[in-house]
Amino acid sequence: MTAIPSTGMRDFFVCDLFDASPKADLGSMEHPMFSLSTRPDRTIRSYVHNDVEVTVTPSVRGRATIHDKDILIYCISQLMAAVNAGRAISRKLTLTAHDLLIATRRDTGGDSYSRLREAFERLAGTRITTNIVTGDEETTSGFGLIEAWEIVRKTRGGRMVSVTVTLSEWLFRAVTAKSVLTLSRDYFGLRKPLERRVYEIARKHCGNQREWRVTVATLHAKAGSDAPVRVFRAAVRKMIAADNLPDYTLIEDDGDVIRFSRKRLIEDVPGLPAFAAATLDQARSMAPGMDVYALEAEWRAFWVTAGRQKLTNPDKAFLGWMRGRAKR
């Protein structure tokens, strides 16, 4: 049998990478494609910003919601972890429904599988027409958020066990071009749709900068909120008071401006240990498919919260922690 080159494509990709870092595509983080409503949204939406045009046409089941996007985040995360591990990928994925629910912090009761099926239907039925550039290529095209899905197996009780999902060419091109960003794992703990959307916007525009400012009117448009601006402003003020967003704090400034401030970075801590390139290579071999830089950040956070103990050999300490982390 001829081996498939690691850089090539396969007919399908099996989602079997444990603890892959959550990642989302830049296009849907930048532009409002998903519904923030908890009720079926069947209205055609158009959004124009600079030279980008996006039209979202829902099916009779309604537009895909920001919670439905968890499925895409899971798929992108698995594919990017595979790319980082040197594995071949495909836009057709086979996944285990239970693993998807666990990874996205969802309940695994019977109703969760029914809701998952409804999410697949909305994702496949929602059509996007846009000229967004993915992978240095600008085309005006129409596509579903996913091209197809199929329940491969069910238990006797009717729960889906294995599912195949075919991503759109547009979304797969974003993956192969690495037009993605890593999300906080706490993203899945945000239950309010607007909180999720505002976090996405913060992650895309503020990133690792100290601060980023945006007017309430522009944030309202980017969020894709159907609420009047005054109602949206009140909701943002509640978010400011709650301060629930991972990584970012929101501050209201004069002039109807919202300032996103990056919460204190671990990288700011004096005396932070640095690792040799060979150490990171060894860490990759210990945890294939996992994001070594995310693991490095996790270890640094552990080191800081443990009291910043003096280390005679930081590389050895990190690799020792990695052995236990990889087993978990």
Legacy VTK file of the C-alpha trace (Angstrom):
# vtk DataFile Version 3.0
C-alpha trace
ASCII
DATASET POLYDATA
POINTS 328 float
0.000 0.000 0.000
1.338 3.412 -0.936
1.603 5.801 1.996
-0.222 9.129 1.770
2.242 12.026 2.052
1.793 14.087 5.220
1.328 17.249 3.172
-1.299 15.732 0.875
-5.085 15.514 1.129
-7.189 12.478 2.047
-10.727 11.481 1.157
-11.722 12.031 4.777
-10.200 13.104 8.081
-10.887 11.405 11.411
-11.278 13.796 14.362
-9.262 11.922 16.979
-6.927 14.573 18.384
-7.348 15.046 22.107
-7.381 18.522 23.624
-6.895 20.435 20.367
-6.790 24.203 20.977
-10.061 25.942 19.961
-9.654 27.892 16.728
-11.985 29.933 14.534
-11.662 31.327 11.017
-10.877 35.022 10.632
-13.718 35.665 8.177
-16.577 34.788 10.514
-14.809 36.456 13.454
-14.568 39.696 11.496
-18.053 39.728 9.944
-21.511 38.924 11.402
-22.574 35.657 9.810
-24.277 33.956 12.759
-27.554 34.782 14.463
-27.505 36.067 18.036
-31.189 35.260 18.475
-32.515 32.316 20.477
-35.519 32.133 18.144
-35.443 30.998 14.494
-34.142 33.895 12.390
-35.377 33.643 8.793
-34.518 37.171 7.660
-31.961 37.711 4.872
-29.116 39.833 6.271
-26.674 42.010 4.337
-23.519 43.578 5.761
-21.048 45.885 4.055
-17.769 47.054 5.585
-15.028 48.700 3.569
-14.828 46.557 0.416
-16.368 43.438 1.960
-19.947 42.441 1.284
-21.693 39.609 3.117
-25.244 38.397 2.543
-26.597 35.632 4.771
-29.670 33.751 3.579
-31.240 31.353 6.112
-33.221 28.214 5.399
-36.747 27.566 6.664
-35.113 26.304 9.880
-33.501 29.687 10.445
-30.021 31.144 10.269
-27.183 29.268 11.941
-26.622 30.604 15.449
-23.455 31.613 17.282
-23.849 28.405 19.338
-24.091 26.326 16.134
-20.660 27.727 15.284
-19.191 25.461 17.981
-19.307 22.660 15.409
-17.158 24.643 12.985
-14.753 25.646 15.756
-14.359 21.984 16.702
-13.717 20.957 13.091
-11.223 23.786 12.481
-9.444 22.983 15.747
-9.045 19.338 14.784
-7.781 20.182 11.301
-5.266 22.775 12.529
-3.951 20.394 15.207
-3.450 17.809 12.462
-1.661 20.324 10.237
0.651 21.223 13.125
1.338 17.515 13.652
2.156 16.998 9.963
-0.928 14.899 9.211
-2.905 14.911 5.973
-6.308 16.610 6.146
-9.533 16.744 4.176
-12.592 18.969 4.198
-14.681 15.839 4.859
-14.417 14.951 8.534
-15.628 12.008 10.585
-16.269 12.855 14.205
-17.769 11.380 17.340
-20.759 13.369 18.557
-19.899 12.742 22.222
-16.346 14.091 21.749
-17.710 17.222 20.075
-20.137 17.829 22.956
-17.405 17.349 25.566
-14.915 19.591 23.733
-17.475 22.401 23.477
-18.616 22.002 27.096
-22.107 20.828 26.264
-24.323 18.448 28.160
-24.273 14.879 26.826
-27.885 14.035 27.681
-30.352 12.814 25.083
-31.678 16.264 24.181
-28.156 17.448 23.359
-27.953 15.050 20.427
-31.276 16.310 19.068
-30.065 19.909 19.353
-26.831 18.911 17.645
-28.766 17.543 14.687
-30.743 20.796 14.457
-27.462 22.725 14.467
-26.144 20.651 11.553
-29.344 21.394 9.623
-29.070 25.145 10.200
-25.377 25.189 9.257
-26.046 23.311 6.016
-29.105 25.421 5.200
-27.574 28.839 5.834
-26.124 30.292 2.627
-23.362 32.904 2.526
-22.645 35.138 -0.450
-19.456 37.131 -0.014
-16.243 38.444 -1.545
-14.162 37.889 1.623
-10.553 37.000 0.836
-9.395 33.628 2.147
-5.857 32.514 1.494
-4.943 35.550 -0.663
-7.788 34.735 -3.038
-10.773 37.033 -3.500
-13.833 35.558 -5.156
-17.510 36.354 -4.928
-19.178 33.072 -4.131
-22.149 31.482 -2.452
-21.892 28.470 -0.168
-23.340 26.779 2.875
-21.433 26.978 6.127
-21.104 23.234 5.763
-21.621 21.497 2.453
-23.089 18.283 3.813
-23.485 16.150 6.916
-24.567 12.600 7.593
-25.241 10.509 10.688
-23.154 7.386 10.166
-24.286 5.410 13.196
-26.926 5.613 15.888
-27.339 3.806 19.179
-30.472 1.770 19.793
-31.745 4.689 21.811
-31.501 6.937 18.744
-28.458 8.974 19.756
-26.040 9.841 16.992
-22.641 8.270 17.533
-20.587 8.997 14.448
-21.127 11.864 12.014
-19.460 12.956 8.786
-19.256 16.669 8.011
-18.079 18.222 4.754
-16.886 21.798 5.167
-17.361 24.358 2.415
-14.403 24.982 0.108
-14.333 28.566 1.405
-13.948 27.499 5.027
-11.448 24.745 4.205
-9.362 27.250 2.268
-9.190 29.382 5.427
-7.803 26.365 7.282
-5.174 25.492 4.675
-4.132 29.165 4.541
-3.997 29.208 8.355
-6.393 32.172 8.403
-7.477 31.235 11.917
-7.028 32.439 15.487
-6.837 30.509 18.748
-9.716 31.145 21.163
-9.697 30.935 24.939
-11.035 27.600 26.170
-13.363 29.653 28.359
-15.158 30.827 25.203
-17.417 27.770 25.450
-18.376 28.835 28.970
-19.977 32.020 27.611
-23.679 31.251 27.316
-25.027 34.613 26.156
-24.805 34.971 22.349
-23.733 38.618 22.524
-20.888 37.792 24.932
-19.560 35.224 22.481
-19.784 37.597 19.563
-18.130 40.484 21.393
-15.328 38.173 22.561
-14.751 37.118 18.935
-14.528 40.740 17.861
-12.118 41.512 20.693
-9.936 38.528 19.829
-9.841 39.516 16.163
-9.252 43.262 16.542
-7.545 43.681 19.903
-5.638 40.391 19.868
-2.509 40.767 21.984
-2.514 44.568 21.830
-2.871 46.428 25.080
-6.016 48.204 23.961
-8.426 48.638 21.083
-11.163 51.256 20.768
-14.365 51.140 18.758
-17.512 53.266 18.672
-20.722 51.714 19.948
-22.270 52.175 16.483
-19.459 50.249 14.767
-19.465 47.528 17.424
-23.239 47.241 16.978
-22.793 46.693 13.230
-19.904 44.240 13.642
-21.814 42.239 16.232
-24.773 41.835 13.895
-27.226 42.728 16.645
-30.889 43.284 15.706
-31.498 45.358 18.824
-31.703 49.165 18.553
-28.391 50.863 19.316
-29.674 52.152 22.684
-30.653 48.606 23.741
-27.329 47.254 22.474
-25.471 49.946 24.431
-27.310 48.911 27.610
-26.377 45.269 27.005
-22.713 46.205 26.571
-22.842 48.166 29.832
-24.093 45.025 31.577
-21.149 43.133 30.069
-18.794 45.820 31.375
-20.222 45.405 34.886
-20.117 41.595 34.774
-16.564 41.455 33.322
-17.025 37.844 32.194
-15.085 37.917 28.925
-11.942 35.780 28.826
-8.726 37.787 28.286
-10.411 41.185 27.839
-11.961 43.925 29.951
-14.450 46.397 28.456
-14.407 50.068 29.467
-16.815 52.790 28.357
-15.011 55.960 27.290
-16.287 59.404 26.379
-17.664 59.878 22.887
-19.750 56.681 22.917
-16.602 54.579 22.596
-15.891 51.133 24.024
-12.297 50.368 24.928
-11.142 46.750 24.978
-8.240 46.293 27.358
-6.140 43.117 27.389
-6.073 41.564 30.840
-2.603 41.230 32.329
-0.543 38.852 30.240
1.571 36.105 31.751
4.271 37.319 29.360
4.449 40.537 31.383
5.722 38.739 34.500
9.405 39.524 35.221
11.817 36.599 35.022
9.534 34.446 32.886
11.434 31.271 31.854
12.213 30.809 28.157
12.671 27.448 26.444
15.113 26.265 23.810
13.774 25.396 20.358
14.810 21.769 20.941
12.643 21.691 24.071
9.583 22.800 22.138
10.333 20.199 19.443
10.476 17.513 22.135
7.192 18.779 23.585
5.587 18.430 20.141
6.682 14.804 19.931
5.255 14.139 23.397
1.827 15.543 22.508
1.175 15.136 18.750
-1.565 17.407 17.463
-1.601 19.675 20.500
-0.648 23.356 20.226
2.804 23.536 21.810
2.624 27.302 22.231
-0.696 27.024 24.064
0.894 24.385 26.299
3.857 26.666 26.898
1.472 29.459 27.962
-0.430 27.023 30.191
2.786 25.948 31.940
3.855 29.563 32.433
0.487 30.377 34.019
0.942 27.340 36.301
4.448 28.514 37.236
3.226 32.020 38.071
0.251 30.880 40.176
2.509 28.386 42.000
4.626 31.247 43.269
7.273 31.680 40.549
9.679 29.241 42.160
13.311 29.560 41.143
14.185 26.949 38.511
17.683 25.629 37.906
16.559 23.993 34.662
13.317 25.489 33.215
13.438 23.221 30.144
13.552 20.087 32.291
10.753 21.392 34.511
8.556 22.123 31.489
9.131 18.693 29.932
8.381 17.009 33.248
5.080 18.900 33.421
4.431 17.992 29.781
4.659 14.252 30.507
1.829 14.512 32.977
-0.140 16.914 30.789
0.097 14.638 27.753
-1.248 11.673 29.771
-4.274 13.723 30.857
LINES 1 329
328 0 1 2 3 4 5 6 7 8 9 10 11 12 13 14 15 16 17 18 19 20 21 22 23 24 25 26 27 28 29 30 31 32 33 34 35 36 37 38 39 40 41 42 43 44 45 46 47 48 49 50 51 52 53 54 55 56 57 58 59 60 61 62 63 64 65 66 67 68 69 70 71 72 73 74 75 76 77 78 79 80 81 82 83 84 85 86 87 88 89 90 91 92 93 94 95 96 97 98 99 100 101 102 103 104 105 106 107 108 109 110 111 112 113 114 115 116 117 118 119 120 121 122 123 124 125 126 127 128 129 130 131 132 133 134 135 136 137 138 139 140 141 142 143 144 145 146 147 148 149 150 151 152 153 154 155 156 157 158 159 160 161 162 163 164 165 166 167 168 169 170 171 172 173 174 175 176 177 178 179 180 181 182 183 184 185 186 187 188 189 190 191 192 193 194 195 196 197 198 199 200 201 202 203 204 205 206 207 208 209 210 211 212 213 214 215 216 217 218 219 220 221 222 223 224 225 226 227 228 229 230 231 232 233 234 235 236 237 238 239 240 241 242 243 244 245 246 247 248 249 250 251 252 253 254 255 256 257 258 259 260 261 262 263 264 265 266 267 268 269 270 271 272 273 274 275 276 277 278 279 280 281 282 283 284 285 286 287 288 289 290 291 292 293 294 295 296 297 298 299 300 301 302 303 304 305 306 307 308 309 310 311 312 313 314 315 316 317 318 319 320 321 322 323 324 325 326 327
